[in-house]
């Protein structure tokens, strides 16, 4: 069965993502002209976005990765507890840091991450996210580069997953409710 059969609706098409990602890359290139920003990709969800975004940036950038966990299993809500599963190897002191994220939902994870990185004496820390869900925000976070605002629905595709599946869809969509029910039954 094709995983696209599990999709209830497409919220952001492949073409829309590619167009907006190119615009964000150009904006970052303009804003950081003459500097070499450090793009920190938040694993695993932002990898797809980062790979397209960094190719759209017309200046030199450095890339590193962080793993942060705040969701668990088939749970679709952030736990609010942040666990760093992989830290950056790059020294962020005196660097312009751009956090590259797939989605900013409650803001809890992003707030904790920005606060953590600021303890490491960077020149600046900005957020670049493919998706923002402002209706779910519990804490304010300033997002300098935002691809799209999406409604308060659980989204998958283009790096975002449901129970580690659907990351490889080339668009952002919403699963059919029966997919969640089937997975819950399988988990038992």
C-alpha positions as CSV (number, residue, x, y, z in Angstrom):
1,X,0.0,0.0,0.0
2,X,1.3,3.4,-0.9
3,X,1.8,5.7,2.1
4,X,0.1,8.5,0.2
5,X,-3.1,6.6,0.6
6,X,-2.9,7.4,4.3
7,X,-3.1,11.2,3.7
8,X,-6.3,13.0,4.5
9,X,-5.1,16.3,3.1
10,X,-2.0,18.1,1.7
11,X,-1.4,21.3,3.6
12,X,1.8,22.5,1.9
13,X,2.7,21.1,-1.6
14,X,6.1,20.1,-2.8
15,X,6.2,23.1,-5.1
16,X,5.2,25.5,-2.4
17,X,7.9,24.1,-0.1
18,X,10.6,24.4,-2.8
19,X,9.6,28.0,-3.7
20,X,9.5,29.2,0.0
21,X,12.8,27.4,0.9
22,X,14.5,29.2,-2.0
23,X,13.2,32.5,-0.7
24,X,14.4,31.7,2.8
25,X,17.8,30.8,1.5
26,X,18.1,34.0,-0.3
27,X,17.0,36.0,2.7
28,X,19.5,34.3,4.9
29,X,22.3,34.9,2.4
30,X,21.3,38.6,2.3
31,X,21.1,38.9,6.1
32,X,24.4,37.2,6.8
33,X,26.4,38.6,3.8
34,X,30.1,38.6,4.7
35,X,29.7,36.2,7.6
36,X,29.7,32.4,7.9
37,X,26.6,31.4,10.0
38,X,26.4,28.1,11.7
39,X,23.2,26.3,10.8
40,X,22.3,23.8,13.5
41,X,19.9,21.2,12.2
42,X,17.5,19.7,14.8
43,X,17.5,15.9,14.2
44,X,15.7,14.1,12.7
45,X,12.8,16.1,11.4
46,X,14.7,19.1,10.0
47,X,17.2,17.1,7.9
48,X,15.0,17.3,4.7
49,X,14.4,21.0,5.1
50,X,18.1,21.7,5.9
51,X,19.3,19.8,2.8
52,X,17.2,22.0,0.5
53,X,17.7,25.2,2.6
54,X,21.5,25.1,2.7
55,X,21.7,24.6,-1.0
56,X,19.5,27.8,-1.5
57,X,21.9,29.9,0.7
58,X,24.3,31.8,-1.6
59,X,27.0,32.4,1.0
60,X,29.3,30.1,3.0
61,X,27.6,28.3,5.9
62,X,28.7,25.8,8.4
63,X,26.4,22.9,9.3
64,X,26.1,20.9,12.5
65,X,23.4,18.8,14.1
66,X,21.6,18.5,17.5
67,X,19.3,15.8,18.6
68,X,16.5,16.9,21.0
69,X,13.7,14.8,22.2
70,X,10.5,16.1,23.5
71,X,8.0,13.8,21.9
72,X,7.6,10.1,22.6
73,X,6.4,7.1,20.7
74,X,2.9,7.6,19.2
75,X,2.3,10.5,21.5
76,X,1.5,13.5,19.3
77,X,2.1,16.2,21.9
78,X,5.4,17.6,23.2
79,X,6.1,16.4,26.7
80,X,7.6,19.7,27.6
81,X,10.7,17.9,28.9
82,X,13.7,18.5,26.7
83,X,16.4,15.9,26.4
84,X,19.6,16.5,24.3
85,X,20.3,13.2,22.6
86,X,23.2,14.6,20.4
87,X,25.0,17.9,21.0
88,X,26.8,20.0,18.4
89,X,30.5,19.4,17.8
90,X,31.1,23.0,16.7
91,X,32.0,25.7,19.3
92,X,29.2,28.2,19.0
93,X,31.1,31.0,20.9
94,X,31.1,34.2,18.8
95,X,29.2,32.6,16.0
96,X,26.0,33.6,14.3
97,X,23.8,30.5,14.9
98,X,20.7,29.7,12.9
99,X,18.6,26.9,14.4
100,X,17.0,24.9,11.6
101,X,13.8,23.2,12.7
102,X,11.0,21.4,11.1
103,X,8.2,22.8,13.2
104,X,7.7,25.2,16.1
105,X,4.6,24.1,18.0
106,X,4.3,24.9,21.7
107,X,7.6,26.8,21.6
108,X,8.8,24.9,24.8
109,X,11.5,23.0,23.0
110,X,12.7,26.0,21.0
111,X,12.8,28.3,24.1
112,X,14.8,25.7,26.0
113,X,17.2,25.3,23.1
114,X,17.7,29.0,22.5
115,X,18.3,29.5,26.2
116,X,20.9,26.7,26.2
117,X,22.7,28.0,23.2
118,X,22.8,31.5,24.6
119,X,24.8,30.2,27.6
120,X,27.6,29.3,25.1
121,X,28.2,32.9,24.1
122,X,27.2,33.0,20.4
123,X,27.2,36.3,18.6
124,X,23.5,35.7,17.7
125,X,20.9,32.9,17.7
126,X,18.0,33.0,15.2
127,X,15.4,30.4,14.4
128,X,14.5,29.2,10.9
129,X,11.6,26.8,10.8
130,X,9.7,25.2,7.9
131,X,6.5,25.3,9.9
132,X,5.0,27.3,12.7
133,X,1.8,26.4,14.6
134,X,1.1,29.7,16.5
135,X,-2.3,28.4,17.8
136,X,-0.4,25.9,20.0
137,X,2.2,28.3,21.4
138,X,2.7,28.1,25.2
139,X,5.8,30.3,25.3
140,X,6.8,33.2,23.0
141,X,9.7,32.5,20.7
142,X,10.9,34.9,18.0
143,X,11.1,33.1,14.6
144,X,13.1,35.2,12.2
145,X,12.7,32.8,9.2
146,X,9.4,30.9,8.8
147,X,8.3,28.9,5.9
148,X,4.6,28.5,6.6
149,X,2.1,28.8,9.4
150,X,-0.1,25.7,9.7
151,X,-3.3,25.1,11.5
152,X,-3.6,23.1,14.8
153,X,-3.4,19.7,13.1
154,X,-0.8,17.0,13.5
155,X,1.3,17.2,10.4
156,X,3.6,14.8,8.7
157,X,5.9,14.7,5.6
158,X,9.0,16.5,4.5
159,X,10.9,15.3,7.5
160,X,8.0,15.3,10.0
161,X,6.9,11.9,11.2
162,X,4.3,9.9,12.9
163,X,5.9,7.1,14.9
164,X,9.0,7.4,12.7
165,X,7.1,7.0,9.5
166,X,6.1,9.4,6.7
167,X,9.3,11.6,6.9
168,X,10.0,10.9,3.2
169,X,6.8,12.3,1.8
170,X,7.7,15.3,-0.4
171,X,4.9,17.5,1.0
172,X,3.3,18.3,4.4
173,X,0.0,16.7,5.0
174,X,-2.4,15.3,7.6
175,X,-3.0,11.6,8.2
176,X,-6.4,10.0,8.0
177,X,-7.8,9.4,11.6
178,X,-8.0,5.7,10.9
179,X,-4.2,5.5,10.6
180,X,-3.8,6.7,14.2
181,X,-6.4,4.2,15.4
182,X,-4.8,1.3,13.6
183,X,-1.4,2.2,15.0
184,X,-2.8,2.4,18.6
185,X,-4.4,-1.0,18.1
186,X,-1.1,-2.5,16.9
187,X,0.8,-1.0,19.8
188,X,-1.8,-2.6,22.0
